Amino acid sequence: MADNPVKATQRSPHLVYRHNRVTRLTHWTNAIALMILFMSGLQIFNAHPNLYWGNTSEPKKAFLSISAAQDGDDVRGYVELYGRQIDTTGFLGVQQGVLGPSARAFPSWLTVPGYYSLAAARRWHFFFGWLFALNGTLYVIYNLAVGHMRKFFLTFSDAKKVPAMVAYYLHLRKTSPQEGEYNPLQKMAYTSVFVLLTPLVLLSGMAMSPQLDVAFNWLPAAFGGRQSARAFHFILAFGFLSFAFGHVFMVLTQGFFNNMRSMISGWYKEEVPTVIEPPVKAPPTETVIAEESKISQEYTESQIQTPHSAAPAAKIQTTPPPTAVDAALSTPEKKAEKNEEPKS
């Protein structure tokens, strides 16, 4: 039986130009701007480490507070959420300084600037806030013009593949359902950031500005009051932080150097599947000779042994072939034997 060759596939590396210069420049600018915005925002929060719903800011009505309390000779930090206190000494609420422990919501290594200054923190925050807004607008307009935005917007068919992508990241599935440059989880994250998170962060930040409230008095009301806008702004900032952690996690788990190269130089190494055609094997020479001999023998027998012949087969007188001894005798010896035969 002939062999049935099976085609094999292998994945060969191929460099593709994934990110253009404008995308790379705006990406790194946004990364720096978001980091400074988050850290300066924590310093602004330190000036009044309480969050409220509505328009009033009475400490007793805060649903979230980060502070410190005297516990004998020690100072303990805590986070209070809806009346429930959680001890956070060593990280939140209190910080050890040169002069001893002091109440501080977020530590100095997590804020910009590191020293306590509300005025300096506001200057850092407003400058990088405008940079983030203008840079983000440039990113969106340019990528809409070149058609890059549609590559990472979530569609209904992508949403159905999200559970399979989660299983792939958790190593519960061997193959990735990704099609194209971005997988379903990346598309879901980018769409959430562009459509929900970024607009809400910008609008809630604008709603806290007294100058803008005069011209756009509907902004605070849209969030339920200025204090509610501040609470939304604080919570959404941690939404950006979660997105950043998820983004870094994907980069680390899906090829750190390859992804970093694509965001620095634009070139991404992509594994392209190629089909390998197996070589056609010729049958062995011995098998061919045996098959040909068998066919020739069957054909000869069919010619000699005809079952329905009209004439009787003639008697064939055959002479036995010479033996090896006869073949060894020379011609003169045969003549001598002939002369010695008795005459009649």
N, C-alpha and C positions, 0 to 999 in steps of 0.2 A: 504494500500500500504506500502510495506517495505521501511524503511529509506535507503537512499543512502549515506553512510558515506564518508566524504571527508578527505583525508590525510592532516595533517598540518605539517608545518616545523618551527623549531626554531633554533637559532644560539647559540651554546655553545662555550665558550672560550677553546682554546687549545694552549699550548705553543709549539712553533717550534724554532729550532736553525737556525736562519737566517744568521748571520754574523760570520765568523770564526775570529780567533785571528789576522791573518795577515791583513785581510780586515779592522778590527777595528783599528789596530795600524796605518796603512798607511792612513786611513781616517782622524784621528785626527792630524797626522803629517802634512798632506796636508792642513788641515784647518788652523793650526797655521802658516805654511809657507806662504800660500796665504795671510793671514792677514798682516804679516810683509812685504811681497813683495809689496803689494798695498800701505801701509803707507810709506815705505821707498821710493817707486817710486814717490809718491807725493812730498816728500822732494827733490828728485833729480829734479823734474819738477820745483820746486820753484827757482832753480838756474837760469833757463832760461824759464820763463813761456810763451813760444810761440811755436806754431807748424806750420810746413811748409810742402809743397809738393816739392819733388825733392832733390837736393843736397845742395843748398845754404840756409843760415839762416839769411836773411835780415829782420829786424823787420817790415819794411813796407810791406813785402810780406807774412806775417804770416796770415793764415786763422783763427787761434784761438789765443787769447791773454787774459791773466788774470792779471790785474794790478790795479793801483790806480791813481787818478788824484786829483789835488788841486781844491777845489770848495770854493773860498773865504777863510774863516778861517777853513773850514772843509776839510777832506780828504775822498773822495768817492771811493769805490771799484767798479770795473766793469768787465764784460766778454764781449769781442768783438769777434763776429763770423761772418766772411765774411763781415766786415765793419759795422755790426749792434751792437750797444752797449746795454748791459743789466746791470742795476744797481744791484749790489750784495753786497752792503755795509752791514756789520754785519756778513757775512759768507765767501765770497771770495774777494780777491783783497786787502783788508786792515785789519789790526788787531790792536786792542788797546793793548798797552804795558805799562810798567812802565813809560817810557819816552814819552808816547803819541802814536798816531796812526802811523803805519808804513806800507809800501807796502809789502804785502805777499800774494802770490796766494792762498795757502791753509793754514788754521789756524794750530797752533801748536798742538792742541788736535787730529788732524787727521794725523799727520806725525810721522815718526820714523827716527831719534830722534826728540823730541819736540823742541829743540833749533835748530837754523839754522846751519847746517854743511853738506856741500856737500860730503866731504871725509867720514864722519861717515855714511851718508846715503848710499853711494856706497858700503861700507863694509857690512852693514846689507843686502843690496839688493843682492849682489853677493853670500854671504854665504847661504842665504835662497833660492836663485835661484838654486844653485847646490843641496841643500837638496830636494827641490821640484822635480827637474828632476830625481834624483836617487830614491827617494821614489816613485814617480809615475811610474818609470820603474819597480821597484819591484812589485808594485800593479798590473800592467798590466800582467807581466810574470806569477805571481802566479795565478791570476784569470783566465788566459788563460789555465794554466795547469790543474786546478781543474774544468774547465768548467763553472765558474760563470759568465764570461763576456757575454756569449750569453743570459743570463737572462735579461739584461738591454740594449741590442742593439735593436734599432728600426727596425721593419720589415714593409713590405707593408701592411699587415693585421693590424698591430698596428697603422699605420698612418691613416687608415680609421676611427679609433675609437677616434682620437684626438678631433674632435668637440664634441662628446658625453661626453668626459672626462671634457672638458671645461664647458659644460652645467651642469655637476654634481658639479663641484667646485663652480659654481655660483648659486647653489641651484635651477636650472631650470629643473633638472632631478633627480628623486628619487633614481634610482639605478645606481651603478657604472659599467662601462664596463670593469673594471680591471679583468684580468685573470693572476694569478701568483703573484709573489712578487712585481712587479713594474707595474704601470699603464702606459698608452701610453704617457702621458705628461712627466713622469719621464724618460722613455726610450728615448724620443726625446731630452730632456735636456742632459742626459748623453752621448748620441751618438754625439751630437753637440760639447760637451766639449772634448771628447776623439778624435774625428776625425778631427775637425776643429780648435776649440779655442786653445787647448793646443799646437799643433804643430806650429800654426802661432805665438803664443806668444813667444815660444822658439826661432824660426827662426828669428823673427823681433828683439828680444833682441840680438841675436848673430850678426845680421847685423850691429848693432851699435858699435860693438867692433873693434877698429882699428887693434888690433893684429889678430883677426880672418879674417878681411877683406883682409889681406895680403895673407893668405893661401886659403881663400874661397872668392875670389873677386866677385863671381857670386851672393853672398847673398844680398848685397845692391842693385845690379841691379835688382834682382827678385822683390824687393819692390818699384823700381823706384828711388832709391837713399837712402842715409843714413838718411836724414831728413824725407823722406816718411816712412822709417822703424820705426823711432821714433814716428811718428804720428800714425801708425798702432799699435804699441806697447801700446801707451797711450789709444787708443780707445778700444783695445781688453782687456785691464786691467779692464775697466768698464763693459765689457762683462762678465768677471769673477764675478764682483760685482753683476751684475744682476742675474747671476746663483745662487750665494750665497743667495741673498734675496729670490728668488723663492724657493730654497731648504728649507730655514728656514720657509717660509710661508707654504709649504706643511707639514712640521713636526708639526707646530703649529695647523694646521687645521685638520690633520688626526690622532691626538692622540699624544700629546707631550711626555707624560711619557712613553707610550708604545714604541715610536720610539727611545727615548733616552735610554731606557733600552736595546733595541736591539743593539744599537751602543756601549754600555758600557759592557754589559754582553753577548750579542749575542742572547738572548732569546726574542722572539716576540710573543705576545698574538694574536692569529688568531681566528677569529670567523668562526667556521665550521658549516655548515647547517646540521641538523639532521631531519629525517622524523619521525613524531609521528603517530603511527597507532591508530585510534580511537577504543575504546572498542565496541565489538559487543553486542547490547542490545537484551535481550530475550523478547519475547512478554509478556504482562501482563497475570497473571493467570486467571483473569475474562474473558479475551478475548478467551483464550484457552478453558475454560469450556463452554462458550456460543457457540463456534464453534462446539465442540464435541456434545453438546445437540441438536443443529440444525441438524447435520448430522444424529444422531440416530433417531430423530423424522421423518426426511424425509425417512429414510430406513424403519421404522415401518409402516408408511402410505402406502408406496409402496407395502408392503407385505399384508396388510389388504384389501386395495382398488385396486383389480385387475380388470381393465375395461373389459376384454374379457375372463370371466370365463365360462367353459363348463357346469357345474352343477349350478342350482339355489341356491342362498344362503339360508341356513337353517334358520328357525326362531329361534331366540335365546331368551329364556325366562330368564330373569335376575331377581334376587331378590335384592330389594333396600338394600343398605348397612345399617346396624343398626345405629340408631341415637344415639346421645349422651345420651338421656334419657334411652333408652333400655340398653345401656352399663352400666348405673349406677345402674340398678335393680339387686338385688342379686338373686341367684338361688332359695332359699326358697320362695321368694315372687312370682316368676313365677309359682312354683308348687301350691301355694295357689290359684292363679287366675285360674289355670286349674281345680282344684277340685270344684270351685264355679260355673263352667259352667253348665247350666240346662241339665238334661238328657232327652233324647227322649223317 
